[in-house]
Amino acid sequence: MYRFIYFVDSMKIHATYCSAEKSSAPGEIPAIERYQSRRIHWVNQRALKNGEDFFILSGKHGLIKAEEKITFYDYLLKSDALKEHVQLLSRQLSKLGIQQVTFFARSVYVDPNISPYLKSIEESCRLSQVSLEIIEELFEV
């Protein structure tokens, strides 16, 4: 009698926060086309080179895969919505089986609006026991 034990590689992802600059194309288009940001496209290319999935952290939708189709929206995550956002992200991390996040961000000193996004990913990863590495880059807008 044989006994098989399967080891599944833990899901590792690259991620970055969304951008205010968006395509105004009507209807649903892939998130990678909706968000018009050099940073987002740079992180996506890095994820592809590393063979990892790429997600965009949306203040409205939580984690979005680059290929996921979304409609236009205008929403900036603020501190008063953090609790609900952390709960959403924690559910998504668990459901997707994500075990490690490499998160790319500009410095909060350069862009203070990203502070709630950083707090949200940090807290949801802590609660979900997901490894988090934050890489601060000097991305051009």
C-alpha positions in Angstrom: 0.0 0.0 0.0 1.3 3.4 -1.0 0.7 6.6 0.8 1.0 9.9 -1.1 1.6 13.1 0.6 1.2 16.2 -1.5 2.9 19.4 -0.7 1.2 22.4 -2.2 3.4 25.5 -2.7 1.9 28.3 -0.7 0.5 31.0 -2.9 2.8 34.0 -3.2 1.6 37.2 -4.8 2.8 40.6 -5.8 0.5 43.5 -5.0 0.2 47.2 -5.0 -2.6 49.7 -4.2 -4.9 51.1 -6.9 -4.6 54.6 -8.5 -6.8 57.6 -8.8 -6.0 57.8 -12.5 -8.3 55.4 -14.3 -9.5 54.8 -17.9 -13.0 56.2 -18.3 -13.8 53.5 -20.9 -17.5 52.4 -20.5 -18.5 49.1 -19.0 -16.2 46.5 -17.6 -12.5 46.2 -18.6 -9.6 44.3 -17.0 -8.3 46.1 -13.9 -4.8 46.3 -15.5 -6.3 48.4 -18.2 -8.6 50.4 -16.0 -5.8 51.7 -13.7 -3.5 54.0 -15.5 -0.4 53.9 -13.4 3.3 53.2 -14.2 3.7 51.7 -10.7 0.9 49.2 -11.3 2.2 48.1 -14.7 5.8 47.9 -13.3 4.7 45.6 -10.4 2.6 43.5 -12.8 5.7 43.0 -15.0 7.8 42.0 -12.0 5.2 39.5 -10.9 5.1 37.9 -14.3 8.9 37.6 -14.3 8.8 36.0 -10.9 6.0 33.6 -11.9 3.6 35.1 -9.2 0.1 36.3 -9.4 -0.5 40.0 -9.4 -3.3 41.7 -7.4 -4.3 45.4 -7.1 -5.5 46.5 -3.7 -8.6 48.5 -4.3 -10.2 50.6 -1.6 -13.6 49.6 -2.9 -13.1 46.0 -4.0 -10.3 44.7 -1.9 -7.8 42.5 -3.8 -8.4 42.4 -7.6 -6.6 40.2 -10.0 -5.1 42.1 -12.9 -7.4 40.3 -15.4 -10.5 40.9 -13.4 -13.0 43.1 -15.2 -14.2 46.2 -13.3 -16.3 49.2 -14.0 -15.1 52.8 -13.5 -15.3 54.0 -9.9 -13.9 56.8 -7.8 -13.2 55.9 -4.2 -10.4 56.6 -1.9 -10.0 54.4 1.2 -10.1 56.5 4.4 -9.3 55.6 8.0 -13.0 55.4 9.0 -13.6 52.5 6.6 -10.5 50.5 7.7 -12.4 47.9 9.9 -14.7 46.8 7.1 -11.8 46.8 4.6 -9.6 44.7 6.8 -12.4 42.2 7.2 -12.9 42.0 3.4 -9.1 41.5 2.8 -8.9 38.9 5.5 -11.7 36.9 3.9 -10.1 37.3 0.4 -6.6 36.2 1.6 -8.1 33.1 3.3 -10.4 32.2 0.3 -7.6 32.6 -2.2 -5.1 30.6 -0.1 -2.6 33.4 -0.2 0.3 32.8 2.2 2.8 35.5 1.2 2.3 39.0 -0.1 5.1 41.2 -1.5 3.5 44.7 -1.4 4.9 47.6 -3.4 4.2 51.1 -2.3 5.4 54.7 -2.5 6.4 56.2 0.8 3.6 57.7 2.9 5.8 60.8 3.1 5.5 61.1 -0.7 1.8 60.1 -0.8 0.0 60.3 2.6 -3.2 59.0 0.9 -1.8 55.5 0.9 -1.6 55.2 4.7 -5.0 53.5 5.0 -4.1 51.0 2.3 -0.9 50.1 4.1 -2.7 49.8 7.4 -5.3 47.6 5.8 -2.9 45.2 4.2 -0.7 45.0 7.3 -3.6 44.3 9.6 -5.4 41.8 7.3 -2.1 39.9 6.8 -1.5 39.8 10.5 -5.0 38.5 11.3 -4.8 35.9 8.5 -1.3 34.9 9.4 0.0 35.8 6.0 3.6 36.7 5.5 4.0 40.4 4.3 6.9 42.1 2.8 6.5 45.8 2.0 8.9 47.2 -0.6 9.0 51.0 -0.7 9.9 52.3 -4.1 10.3 55.8 -5.5 7.8 55.2 -8.3 7.0 58.0 -10.8 3.4 58.9 -10.9 
